Amino acid sequence: MIVMTPIAVLGLAFLLGETLADPGGWRAVGLISLWLVPTVAVCGLAWRLPDLATRVLVGIVGLLLVLLVWSAAAADRMLDLERSAGPVRATAVFATALPLTLLGWQRPREAGALLVLLGILSILVIVAGGPAGLRSLGVLALPLVLTGGLFLLSSRRSPAA
């Protein structure tokens, strides 16, 4: 949680600020709502109903993995999309990492495994896509792996006797 908190605060500030600056107006509000409303809903689910949230997040991560693999295979098309629509991959990974981090509070093993998987695949996409993908997705990859690894380590500790 300590690793991801500053990433979350800075990421939110950056994504909100950039979207409000370009394109701005009601279009920006709509674009922000597209990822922020579901993220907040899944965060609430992760906090209140961690068993259900685990299943939902496994599905979301599965869909995101398909997107990341496709984006690595069609790197040029993905870069064209991101030039016109913004950092789609990074926003999707960021929006998924927030509820996964909250889930880690109650289900560290599951959240840790999903965060590590997401971080490693992000790194592989960066390598496959070249330096153009490094900018936005690269900022998230290492904190995801680090946070996931810490959650996995914490899940292995033995309970106090």
N, C-alpha and C positions, 0 to 999 in steps of 0.2 A: 504494500500500500504506500509506503514511504517513497519508493522509487517512482511509482506511477502518478502520485499526486501532483508534483510539479509539471510532469509531462501533460497531465490532464488540464491543469490550469493554463499553461502556456498554449497548448493545442486548441483549447476552447477559445482563448483570446485571439489567437491567430486566425482560426477558421471563421469566427464571427466577424472579426475586423476586416479580413480580406473579402468576405462575401458581401458585407455591407458597403465596402468601398467599390467593388466591381462584381456584380452588376449594380448593386444598390437598389433602393426602393422596394417595392412590393415583390419584385422578382427575387431579391435577396431574402426577404422574409420567407417566401415559398421554398427556396432552396435550403435555407437553414432548417425549416420545419421538416423537410424530407428526411433529414438524418437525425435531428435533435429530438423530435417527439418520440420516434421509436426507441432511441437510445435511452431516454429518460424512462420510458415504459418498461424496457427490459432491465434497466437498473433497479427499478422498483420491484420487479419480479424477482431479480437476483437477491434482493435484500429480504423480501417477505416470503417467497416460496422458492427456496434454492433447489429443491428437487425438480420442480417444473422448469425453472430457469436453466438448469443444466441441460435438459432435453432441448429446450428452445435454442440455447446457445450452441449446442452441438450441430443443430440444423443450420443456424446462421453461419457458423464457421465452415461447415461443409459447402454452402453456397459461395461463401467468400473464397474458399480454396479453389473452386471451379473458376471463379472470376480471375483469380491471380494466375492460375495455370493458363487460362485462355490469353490473358494479357501478356504472358511471357511468350506464348506461341505466336501471337499476333502483335508483337511489340510496336510495329509501325502504326497499325490501326489504333492501338490503345493510346499512343502518344498523340495522334491526331484528335482523338476524342478528348483527351485531357487538355489539349491546347484550347479547345472550344468550350468545354464544360468545367474545367478545373480539375483538381487532384482527386479524381473519383476513387482510385485505389486507396490512397492515404486516408481519405475521409471515411471510407468503409472500414478500413482496419482500425482507425481511431475510434469510430463509433462502436465497434465490436469490443475493443480492448477495455473500454470503460465498464460495461457490465460484467465482463470477465474478471476484472480486478475486484469488483464488489463481490462477485460470487466466490472469489478466493478467500474472503473473510470466513465463509462458512464451509466451503468445499475446496480446500487448497489443492488437493491432488488433481481434481478434474479441471479446475481453472488453470492451474499451472501447466498441465499437459496441453491444453488448448492454446494458451498464450505462447508456449515454446513452439508448438506447431505453426502457429500464425507468424511468429517472428522468423523462424527458419525459412518458411516458404517466402516470406517477404524478401529475405536476403537472396534467395535463389532467383526470385523475379528480378531483383536489381542486377544480379550477375548476368542473367539472360537478356535483360532489356538494355543493358549498357548504362552509361553515366546519366542519361536523361531521366531515368526512373529513380536515380539516387536521391535527388533533392528532397522530395516529400516523403516517399516511402522509407527511405534510409534513416530518417530521423526517428522513426518508430521502431524499426526492427530490433535494435540492440536493447532498448528498454523492455520490449515485449519478452525477449529471451531471458533477460536478467530477472524480471519480475516473475515470469513463469518458473524459472529455475529456483528462485527463492520460495515460491509457493510449494513446489515439489519437495524441496528440502524441509520445509516446515511440516509437511504432511507426514514425513518419515519419523519425526521425533516421537519418542515414546511418552505416553501419558505419565504424569507424576504418580508415584505409588503411595 
